[in-house]
Amino acid sequence: MNKEDKLRYLNHTIINTPTDSFPEMVTITKGAKKYDLVDRKYVNLHKAKIAVEVATVDTRIKNQAKQAKKDLVNLGLSQQD
């Protein structure tokens, strides 16, 4: 595997896996388990990067919502569930 075939992007490893139908196809081979993107194939590198970014942002948004609820409880503006 050439260095050109392998890319690290936001803690995920993306490699080229071209086929006859899709010469630009890539596969995410390594990454955080919480994002569930490992072994997924994408039509091109751009689509794979978008998938990684979306998964990362979704997780951050969910975590921020939990943190905001904790902060409101700590300030006494909300009750614990």
Order of alpha helices (4+ residues) and beta strands (2+ residues): beta-beta-beta-beta-alpha
